[in-house]
Amino acid sequence: MSENAPMDVDYVAKLARIELTDEEKSTYQRQLGDVLTYFQKLQELDVDGVEPTAHAFPRYNVWDEDEAKPGLSSEEALKNAPQSRQDQVVVPKVIED
């Protein structure tokens, strides 16, 4: 994306399924543009010979022991659910026929 190309905030908002005011669109367009400009700066770095990593520092043995702990009862887990049926949370259908 070139520096002069505006970020399509409406498209991104549609993907995220959020509604934005005109003021929010203006703010986010500027902020997303700043992020893309920063990524362009990062692309100028010479990273030949740098091994890709997932973390800045090596991480070893980060898993906790797998041990059973007391959980919530069905009643406790469902007490704040808007709707429940047969000990399950009822949610809107998300797949269209």
C-alpha positions as CSV (number, residue, x, y, z in Angstrom):
1,M,0.0,0.0,0.0
2,S,1.4,3.4,-0.9
3,E,1.7,6.2,1.5
4,N,-1.0,8.2,-0.3
5,A,-3.6,5.4,-0.5
6,P,-6.2,5.8,2.1
7,M,-7.0,2.9,4.4
8,D,-10.5,1.6,3.7
9,V,-11.8,1.8,7.2
10,D,-15.4,1.0,6.1
11,Y,-14.2,-2.3,4.7
12,V,-12.2,-3.2,7.8
13,A,-15.2,-2.2,10.0
14,K,-17.5,-4.4,7.9
15,L,-15.1,-7.3,8.3
16,A,-15.1,-6.7,12.1
17,R,-18.9,-6.3,12.1
18,I,-18.7,-3.0,13.9
19,E,-20.4,0.4,13.2
20,L,-18.2,3.5,13.4
21,T,-19.1,7.2,13.5
22,D,-17.5,9.5,11.0
23,E,-15.2,10.8,13.8
24,E,-14.1,7.3,14.6
25,K,-13.5,6.5,11.0
26,S,-11.3,9.5,10.6
27,T,-9.4,8.7,13.8
28,Y,-8.9,5.0,12.8
29,Q,-7.9,5.8,9.2
30,R,-5.1,8.1,10.5
31,Q,-4.0,5.5,13.1
32,L,-4.0,2.6,10.6
33,G,-2.1,4.7,8.2
34,D,0.5,5.4,10.9
35,V,0.8,1.6,11.5
36,L,1.3,0.9,7.8
37,T,4.0,3.7,7.6
38,Y,5.8,2.1,10.5
39,F,5.7,-1.3,8.8
40,Q,7.2,0.3,5.7
41,K,10.1,1.5,7.9
42,L,10.6,-2.0,9.3
43,Q,10.9,-3.3,5.7
44,E,14.0,-1.2,5.3
45,L,15.9,-3.2,7.9
46,D,18.4,-5.8,6.8
47,V,17.4,-9.0,8.5
48,D,19.6,-11.4,6.4
49,G,20.9,-14.0,8.8
50,V,18.4,-13.3,11.5
51,E,16.6,-16.4,12.6
52,P,12.8,-16.0,12.8
53,T,11.4,-16.3,16.4
54,A,8.1,-16.3,18.1
55,H,9.4,-14.6,21.2
56,A,12.1,-12.1,21.9
57,F,13.8,-14.4,24.4
58,P,14.0,-18.2,24.4
59,R,11.2,-19.9,26.3
60,Y,11.5,-23.4,27.6
61,N,9.1,-25.6,29.6
62,V,6.3,-23.0,29.8
63,W,3.5,-25.5,30.5
64,D,1.9,-25.9,33.9
65,E,1.4,-29.3,35.3
66,D,-1.9,-30.8,34.1
67,E,-3.8,-31.3,37.3
68,A,-7.6,-31.4,38.0
69,K,-9.0,-28.5,39.9
70,P,-12.6,-27.9,41.1
71,G,-14.7,-26.2,38.5
72,L,-18.1,-24.5,38.4
73,S,-21.4,-26.4,38.7
74,S,-23.7,-26.2,35.7
75,E,-26.0,-23.8,37.6
76,E,-23.1,-21.4,38.5
77,A,-21.8,-21.5,34.9
78,L,-25.2,-20.7,33.4
79,K,-26.5,-18.2,35.9
80,N,-25.5,-15.2,33.8
81,A,-26.3,-16.7,30.4
82,P,-29.0,-14.8,28.6
83,Q,-30.7,-18.1,27.7
84,S,-30.0,-21.7,28.5
85,R,-31.5,-25.1,27.7
86,Q,-30.5,-28.6,28.8
87,D,-27.4,-27.3,30.7
88,Q,-26.2,-25.4,27.6
89,V,-26.0,-21.7,26.6
90,V,-28.4,-20.9,23.8
91,V,-26.8,-18.6,21.2
92,P,-28.1,-17.1,17.9
93,K,-27.8,-19.3,14.8
94,V,-24.7,-18.2,12.8
95,I,-24.9,-20.6,9.8
96,E,-27.4,-19.8,7.1
97,D,-29.4,-22.5,5.4
